């Protein structure tokens, strides 16, 4: 059963933005100030810049493969089941820990509204919120998206109030000295606040539920990044100017202090509400995104099947949502999150490295059906710089999180060896790269077939009669150069048994038709077509002629040929077929795709995946 595609560009924006605006803005500025002083503003900007390679990489991968699971799916299809297992479980744990921390943040900020709350109350509030968001996600993704839209818009409005109101009360001496701990403190602090942007790419996990993903995913992600980065920068800058340095370096509620300095108790209350909304937004988006990873792994037989069960009416992965939520509750009630949050940050950085490597593998595989609607710029240099930058951040995190992460990956690999290895024999893109390097036949092209299905689902292609004809058509790939008669003779060999007409008769019909008027409709492209006797006869032959076909001494050689043989009663469909072929051939990059296809099925896919009008009634 397929997931519903109900999320639009505003939903994508709000899921990505809501996943970012939480502890990174309402808790971390105080800690960042203690390490970098007012220059923490630069740290947030640097961290944002380091996210850009992964944002662009995920935007491309998500428009090429808009499937549930996001990072897991990209890693598995590019580098294999073992890497996919590690990446999928890592993404699930990272998102779950971060969301559990956000749920605890709800309880922490609730203390500001009522001082009588204890630590037990804080945890119970977090558990109650987790159960509530579990219910929201179980009801359906549309309700989750609507909740996220409301939360993010309200939160953005409060932060704009804080920026505008606070800007009237900032004191310039608080910015001096601006960089008291040197420039090295800025890069170190960027590693601390990097996780603030970690939620940006969460939306890739729900790509399978986004309408028109080729358009809505990049636009929603880029808009969220621009808005949140601007909010981070302005809010941090205003906060530094509102709060004394000693107070700011010691607080876990810096925005409440800032708002209290110019709006009193009302300001503290309104920012406490904003903090609650921020953590609610992160927790809501976290459950939505985290639950899609196990579902995708279950479908690929790397986790037990029940993780992938989808509800009939709501069409949500209910088992995955429930198990993810229960895991978060266990973390809230029983675990110390400090080192776990650092480990989650390490996992997130490693996943970002993996995503950039995944993009490089997919591009270098030259798989014909890897056709993203958006392509990341400055390839591959931006991705390489991103991987190097993430490696630098990991070195700054410390030994303990790296040790925990290493143990985690060992456990994940053992799970793959024990459970997944015997169940999965799926082709992945790295094999295609190896095949290109070694010039050996290693692939079965099953990944290309899967990607074709994803593209048809992404572009909402509904099969019509023309598609069925193309699926049944013969495909001829000719290496040498030949004249027009040589091409027609080869075509007659394939068409004769299909039409029940002698080869010489077909050859004569093609030659006579070409004498009446040339069927070369543009340089390099021809559509020879003949009318044959009988009824309900309609056949197409696709031919690629690498050496070129000479139709006339006055015309350039032809490399793309669609030969049609039809009976008179098929005139209406014949005209529709000509229109379909013309639309496909006019698409940008058609000739390049045709000439670069590596086998006959790729030639057929160029036609089947071409953009054209479809007539589903025939």
C-alpha positions in Angstrom: 0.0 0.0 0.0 1.4 3.4 -1.0 1.6 6.5 1.3 -0.6 9.4 0.5 1.0 12.4 -1.3 -0.6 15.3 0.6 2.2 17.6 1.7 2.7 20.9 -0.3 5.5 23.4 -0.4 4.3 25.2 2.8 4.1 21.8 4.6 7.7 21.1 3.5 8.9 24.5 4.7 7.2 24.1 8.0 8.5 20.6 8.6 12.0 21.6 7.8 11.9 25.0 9.7 10.0 23.5 12.7 12.6 20.8 13.0 15.4 23.4 13.3 13.9 26.0 15.6 14.2 24.4 19.0 17.1 23.9 21.4 19.5 25.5 18.8 17.7 28.8 19.4 16.2 28.7 22.8 18.9 26.9 24.8 22.3 26.8 22.9 22.9 30.6 22.5 23.8 30.8 26.2 26.3 28.0 25.9 27.6 29.4 22.6 28.2 32.8 24.2 30.2 31.3 27.0 32.6 29.8 24.4 32.8 32.6 21.7 31.3 35.7 23.2 29.4 38.0 20.8 31.1 36.2 17.9 28.7 33.3 18.5 26.7 35.1 15.7 29.5 34.1 13.3 29.5 30.6 14.7 25.8 30.2 13.7 26.5 31.6 10.3 29.5 29.2 9.8 27.4 26.2 10.9 24.8 27.2 8.4 27.3 27.4 5.6 28.5 23.9 6.5 25.0 22.5 6.1 24.7 23.8 2.6 26.4 20.9 0.8 24.2 18.4 2.6 21.1 20.5 1.9 21.8 20.6 -1.8 22.8 16.9 -1.9 19.6 15.9 -0.2 17.5 18.2 -2.4 18.9 16.4 -5.5 18.6 12.9 -4.1 15.1 13.5 -2.8 13.9 14.8 -6.2 15.4 11.8 -8.0 14.2 9.3 -5.4 11.3 10.7 -3.4 10.8 7.7 -1.2 10.1 7.2 2.5 13.2 6.7 4.5 15.2 9.6 3.2 18.9 9.2 4.1 18.5 5.5 4.6 17.1 5.0 1.1 19.8 7.1 -0.5 22.6 5.3 1.3 21.2 1.8 0.6 20.6 2.4 -3.1 23.9 4.0 -3.7 26.3 1.9 -1.5 24.5 -1.2 -0.6 22.4 -2.9 2.1 25.3 -3.0 4.7 25.8 0.8 4.5 22.1 1.3 4.3 21.5 -0.7 7.5 24.0 1.4 9.4 22.7 4.6 8.0 19.1 3.8 8.5 19.5 2.8 12.2 21.8 5.8 12.8 19.2 8.2 11.3 16.5 6.6 13.4 18.4 6.9 16.6 19.7 10.4 15.9 16.2 11.7 15.1 14.7 9.8 18.1 17.2 11.2 20.6 16.9 14.7 19.2 13.1 14.5 19.4 13.2 13.1 22.9 15.4 16.0 24.0 12.9 18.4 22.4 10.1 16.7 24.4 12.1 17.2 27.6 12.5 20.8 26.5 8.7 21.2 26.6 8.8 20.3 30.3 11.8 22.5 31.0 10.1 25.6 29.5 6.9 24.7 31.3 8.8 25.3 34.5 9.0 29.0 33.5 5.3 29.2 33.5 4.8 27.4 36.8 7.7 27.3 39.3 6.0 24.5 41.3 6.8 21.9 38.7 9.4 19.2 39.7 11.7 17.1 37.6 9.2 14.3 37.7 6.5 16.7 36.4 8.9 17.7 33.6 9.3 14.1 32.5 5.6 13.4 32.7 4.8 16.4 30.6 7.3 15.2 28.0 5.7 11.7 28.0 2.2 13.2 27.6 3.3 15.3 24.7 5.0 12.3 23.1 1.7 10.3 23.3 -0.2 13.3 21.9 2.1 13.6 18.9 2.0 9.9 18.4 -1.8 10.2 18.1 -1.5 13.1 15.6 0.9 11.1 13.4 -1.3 8.0 13.6 -4.4 10.0 12.4 -2.6 11.0 9.2 0.3 13.0 7.7 -2.1 15.8 6.5 -3.0 16.5 10.2 0.7 16.4 11.1 1.5 18.9 8.3 -1.4 21.2 9.3 -0.3 21.2 13.0 3.3 22.0 11.9 2.1 24.9 9.7 0.2 26.4 12.6 3.1 26.0 15.1 5.8 27.4 12.7 3.8 30.4 11.7 3.0 31.3 15.3 6.6 30.7 16.3 7.9 32.9 13.5 5.5 35.7 14.5 6.8 35.7 18.1 10.4 35.7 17.0 9.8 38.7 14.7 8.2 40.5 17.7 11.3 39.7 19.7 13.7 41.0 17.0 11.7 44.2 16.3 11.0 44.9 20.0 14.5 44.0 21.2 16.2 46.1 18.6 15.0 49.3 20.3 16.8 48.4 23.6 20.1 46.8 22.6 23.3 48.4 24.1 26.3 48.6 21.8 29.0 48.2 24.6 27.8 44.6 25.1 29.3 43.7 21.6 32.8 44.8 22.7 35.1 42.9 22.6 33.3 41.0 19.8 35.7 38.1 19.6 37.2 37.8 23.1 38.4 34.2 22.7 40.0 34.5 19.2 38.9 33.2 15.8 39.5 29.5 16.8 36.6 29.8 19.3 34.2 30.5 16.4 35.0 27.3 14.5 34.8 25.3 17.8 31.4 26.9 18.7 30.2 26.2 15.1 30.6 22.5 15.9 28.5 22.9 19.1 25.6 24.7 17.3 25.8 22.7 14.1 23.0 20.4 15.3 20.8 23.5 15.3 20.5 23.0 11.5 20.3 19.2 11.7 16.5 19.2 11.2 16.7 20.9 7.8 17.0 17.7 5.8 14.4 15.7 7.9 11.9 16.4 5.2 13.7 14.0 2.9 12.3 11.2 5.1 8.8 12.0 4.1 9.5 12.7 0.4 7.2 9.9 -0.5 4.3 11.9 0.9 5.1 15.2 -0.9 3.0 16.4 -3.8 5.1 17.3 -6.9 8.3 16.5 -5.0 10.6 17.7 -7.8 9.3 21.2 -7.2 8.1 21.3 -3.6 11.1 19.6 -1.8 13.9 22.0 -3.0 11.7 25.1 -2.6 10.5 24.2 0.8 14.0 23.2 2.0 15.8 26.3 0.6 13.1 28.7 2.0 13.3 27.0 5.4 17.1 27.4 5.4 17.0 31.0 4.4 14.4 32.0 7.0 15.8 30.0 9.9 19.4 31.1 9.2 18.2 34.8 9.2 16.2 34.2 12.4 19.2 32.6 14.1 21.5 35.4 13.2 19.2 38.2 14.1 17.9 36.6 17.4 21.4 35.9 18.6 22.6 39.4 17.7 19.7 41.0 19.5 20.1 38.7 22.5 23.8 39.7 22.9 22.7 43.4 23.0 20.0 42.8 25.5 21.5 40.6 28.2 24.6 41.2 30.4 27.5 38.9 29.5 27.6 37.1 32.8 23.9 36.3 32.8 23.9 35.2 29.1 26.9 32.8 29.6 25.2 31.1 32.5 21.5 30.7 31.3 19.7 27.9 29.5 16.8 30.3 28.7 18.6 33.2 26.9 15.6 34.5 24.9 13.4 34.7 28.0 16.1 36.9 29.7 16.3 39.0 26.6 12.5 39.5 26.3 12.3 40.2 30.0 14.8 43.0 29.7 12.4 45.1 27.5 9.0 43.6 28.0 9.0 42.4 31.6 7.0 39.4 32.8 4.9 39.5 29.6 8.1 39.1 27.5 9.3 36.2 29.6 5.9 34.5 29.3 5.6 35.1 25.6 9.1 33.7 24.9 8.4 30.7 27.2 5.4 30.0 25.0 7.6 30.4 21.9 10.0 27.9 23.4 7.2 25.5 24.1 6.0 25.9 20.5 9.6 25.3 19.2 10.0 22.1 21.1 6.5 21.0 20.2 7.4 21.6 16.5 10.7 19.7 16.7 9.1 16.8 18.5 6.2 16.6 16.1 8.4 16.7 13.0 10.8 14.3 14.7 8.2 11.5 15.2 7.0 12.1 11.6 10.4 11.7 10.1 12.0 9.1 12.5 9.1 6.7 12.0 9.6 6.6 8.2 13.1 5.2 8.4 12.2 1.8 10.0 9.2 1.6 7.6 11.5 1.9 4.6 14.0 -0.6 6.1 11.2 -3.0 6.7 10.1 -2.8 3.1 13.6 -3.6 2.1 13.7 -6.6 4.5 16.4 -5.1 6.7 14.0 -4.9 9.6 11.0 -7.2 10.5 8.0 -6.8 8.3 5.6 -5.3 10.9 7.6 -2.0 10.9 6.2 -1.4 7.4 2.5 -2.0 8.1 0.4 0.9 6.9 -3.1 1.8 8.2 -6.0 1.4 5.9 -7.7 4.8 6.2 -4.9 7.1 7.5 -2.3 5.3 5.4 0.4 5.9 8.0 3.1 3.4 9.2 1.3 2.9 12.6 3.7 0.2 14.0 6.8 2.3 13.2 5.2 5.4 14.7 4.2 3.6 17.9 7.6 1.9 18.3 9.5 5.1 17.7 7.3 6.9 20.2 7.7 4.2 22.9 11.5 4.4 22.4 11.4 8.1 22.9 9.4 7.7 26.1 12.0 5.2 27.4 14.8 7.7 26.7 12.8 10.4 28.5 12.2 8.3 31.6 15.3 6.3 32.0 18.4 7.8 30.2 20.8 10.6 30.8 20.7 12.6 27.6 23.9 14.6 27.8 26.3 12.2 26.2 23.5 10.7 24.0 22.7 14.1 22.5 26.4 14.5 21.7 26.4 11.0 20.1 23.2 12.0 18.1 25.1 15.0 16.8 28.0 12.8 15.8 25.7 10.4 14.0 24.0 13.4 12.2 27.4 14.6 11.0 28.4 11.2 9.8 25.0 10.9 8.0 25.7 14.2 6.3 29.0 12.9 5.1 27.3 9.8 3.8 24.7 11.8 1.9 27.3 13.8 0.1 29.2 10.6 -0.8 25.9 9.0 -1.9 25.4 11.9 -4.4 28.9 11.4 -5.8 28.2 7.7 -6.2 24.9 8.2 -7.9 26.3 10.8 -10.3 29.4 8.7 -11.2 27.3 5.5 -11.7 25.9 7.2 -14.9 22.6 5.3 -14.3 20.3 6.4 -17.0 17.2 6.5 -14.9 18.8 8.7 -12.2 17.0 11.8 -13.2 16.7 14.4 -10.4 14.4 17.4 -11.0 17.0 19.5 -9.1 20.8 19.2 -9.6 23.2 20.3 -6.9 25.6 23.0 -8.2 29.5 23.0 -8.1 29.6 19.2 -8.3 31.8 17.5 -7.0 33.8 20.2 -5.2 31.1 21.3 -2.9 30.4 17.8 -1.8 34.1 17.1 -1.2 34.5 20.3 0.8 31.4 19.3 2.8 32.9 15.9 3.7 36.2 17.5 4.8 34.3 20.1 6.9 32.2 17.5 8.6 35.4 15.5 9.4 36.8 18.6 11.1 33.7 19.0 13.2 33.8 15.3 14.3 37.3 15.8 15.6 36.1 18.7 17.7 33.3 16.7 19.4 35.5 14.5 21.6 36.5 10.9 22.2 33.6 9.6 24.2 30.9 10.3 21.6 33.1 8.8 18.9 33.6 5.7 21.0 29.8 5.3 21.6 29.2 5.9 17.9 31.8 3.3 16.9 30.2 0.7 19.2 26.8 1.6 17.7 28.1 1.0 14.2 29.5 -2.4 15.2 26.2 -3.4 16.6 24.4 -2.2 13.5 26.8 -4.2 11.2 26.2 -7.3 13.3 22.5 -6.9 12.9 23.0 -6.7 9.1 25.1 -9.9 9.2 22.7 -11.8 11.3 19.4 -10.6 9.9 19.7 -8.6 6.7 22.5 -10.2 4.7 20.6 -13.5 3.9 17.4 -11.6 2.9 18.7 -8.9 0.6 20.5 -9.3 -2.8 19.7 -5.8 -4.2 21.8 -4.0 -6.8 23.2 -0.6 -5.8 24.9 2.2 -7.7 28.4 1.6 -6.5 28.4 -1.6 -8.5 27.8 0.5 -11.6 30.8 2.7 -10.8 33.0 -0.4 -10.4 31.6 -1.7 -13.7 32.6 1.5 -15.4 36.1 1.3 -14.0 36.8 -2.4 -14.6 34.8 -2.6 -17.9 33.2 -5.9 -16.7 29.6 -6.8 -16.8 28.5 -6.8 -13.1 25.0 -5.4 -13.1 21.6 -6.8 -13.7 20.1 -3.4 -14.2 17.5 -4.0 -11.5 18.3 -0.7 -9.9 17.5 1.1 -13.2 14.2 -0.7 -13.3 13.4 0.4 -9.7 14.4 4.0 -10.5 12.1 3.9 -13.5 9.2 3.0 -11.3 10.1 5.8 -8.9 10.2 8.3 -11.7 6.8 7.2 -13.0 5.3 7.6 -9.5 7.1 10.9 -9.0 5.8 12.4 -12.2 2.4 10.7 -11.8 2.8 9.0 -15.2 -0.3 6.9 -16.0 0.3 4.3 -18.6 -1.6 4.7 -21.9 -1.7 2.8 -25.2 1.4 4.5 -26.6 3.4 3.2 -23.5 2.1 -0.3 -24.1 3.1 -0.2 -27.8 6.6 1.1 -26.9 7.0 -1.7 -24.3 6.2 -4.3 -27.0 8.3 -2.6 -29.8 11.6 -3.9 -31.1 14.7 -1.9 -30.4 17.6 -1.9 -32.8 21.0 -0.6 -31.9 23.3 -0.1 -35.0 27.0 0.7 -34.6 28.0 1.2 -38.2 27.1 3.9 -40.7 24.6 2.8 -43.4 22.3 4.2 -46.0 18.5 4.5 -45.9 17.8 1.2 -47.7 20.1 -0.7 -45.3 18.1 0.7 -42.3 14.8 -0.2 -43.9 16.1 -3.7 -44.7 17.1 -4.2 -41.0 13.7 -2.9 -39.8 11.8 -5.2 -42.2 13.5 -8.2 -40.5 11.9 -7.3 -37.2 8.6 -6.0 -38.4 7.8 -8.8 -40.9 6.8 -11.5 -38.4 4.9 -9.0 -36.2 2.8 -7.7 -39.1 2.5 -10.9 -41.1 3.9 -9.1 -44.2 6.9 -10.2 -46.3 10.2 -8.4 -45.8 10.5 -7.3 -49.4 7.0 -5.8 -49.4 7.8 -3.8 -46.2 11.1 -2.6 -47.7 9.3 -1.5 -50.9 6.7 0.4 -48.8 9.3 2.3 -46.8 11.4 3.2 -49.9 8.3 4.4 -51.8 7.1 6.5 -48.8 10.5 8.2 -48.5 10.4 9.0 -52.3 7.2 11.0 -51.8 8.7 13.2 -49.1 11.5 13.0 -46.6 10.6 11.7 -43.1 13.6 13.5 -41.5 11.8 16.0 -39.4 14.9 17.7 -38.0 18.6 17.2 -38.1 19.5 13.8 -36.7 15.9 12.6 -36.3 13.5 10.7 -38.6 10.1 9.1 -38.4 9.7 6.8 -41.4 6.0 5.6 -41.5 4.0 3.4 -43.8 0.4 2.2 -44.2 -0.1 -1.6 -44.4 -3.0 -3.7 -45.3 -5.2 -5.3 -42.7 -6.9 -4.1 -39.5 -5.8 -3.2 -36.0 -2.1 -3.2 -36.9 0.2 -0.7 -35.2 3.9 -1.4 -34.7 6.8 0.9 -33.8 10.5 0.1 -34.1 13.1 2.2 -32.3 16.5 2.5 -33.8 19.7 4.1 -32.7 22.3 4.5 -35.4 25.6 5.5 -33.8 27.4 5.7 -37.2 24.5 7.6 -38.7 22.0 6.8 -41.5 22.3 8.7 -44.8 18.8 9.6 -45.9 20.0 12.2 -48.4 23.3 13.8 -49.4 21.8 17.2 -48.6 20.9 16.2 -45.0 23.1 15.4 -42.0 23.2 11.8 -40.9 20.3 10.5 -38.7 21.0 8.9 -35.3 17.4 8.7 -33.9 14.8 6.7 -35.9 11.2 5.8 -35.0 9.7 3.5 -37.7 5.9 3.1 -37.8 3.8 0.6 -39.6 0.0 1.1 -39.3 -3.2 0.0 -40.9 -5.8 2.6 -42.1 -8.2 2.0 -39.2 -5.6 3.1 -36.8 -5.4 6.7 -38.2 -6.5 8.4 -35.0 -4.1 6.6 -32.8 -1.4 7.1 -35.4 -1.8 10.9 -35.2 -1.6 10.7 -31.4 1.5 8.6 -31.6 3.2 11.1 -33.9 2.3 13.9 -31.5 3.7 11.9 -28.6 6.9 11.2 -30.4 7.3 14.8 -31.4 6.8 16.0 -27.8 9.4 13.5 -26.4 11.9 14.4 -29.1 11.6 18.1 -28.4 12.4 17.6 -24.7 15.7 19.2 -23.6 18.5 16.7 -23.6 16.7 14.0 -25.5 19.4 13.5 -28.1 22.1 13.2 -25.4 20.1 10.7 -23.5 19.5 8.7 -26.6 23.1 8.6 -27.7 24.5 7.9 -24.2 22.1 5.0 -23.4 24.1 1.9 -22.7 21.7 -0.8 -23.8 18.4 -1.3 -25.6 16.2 -1.1 -22.5 17.6 2.3 -21.7 16.6 3.5 -25.2 13.1 2.3 -24.5 13.1 4.1 -21.1 14.0 7.4 -22.8 10.7 7.2 -24.6 8.6 5.8 -21.7 9.8 8.5 -19.3 9.6 11.3 -21.8 7.4 14.3 -21.0 4.2 14.3 -23.1 0.4 14.5 -23.0 -1.2 11.2 -22.2 -4.6 9.8 -23.4 -5.6 7.3 -20.7 -8.9 6.4 -22.5 -7.1 4.5 -25.3 
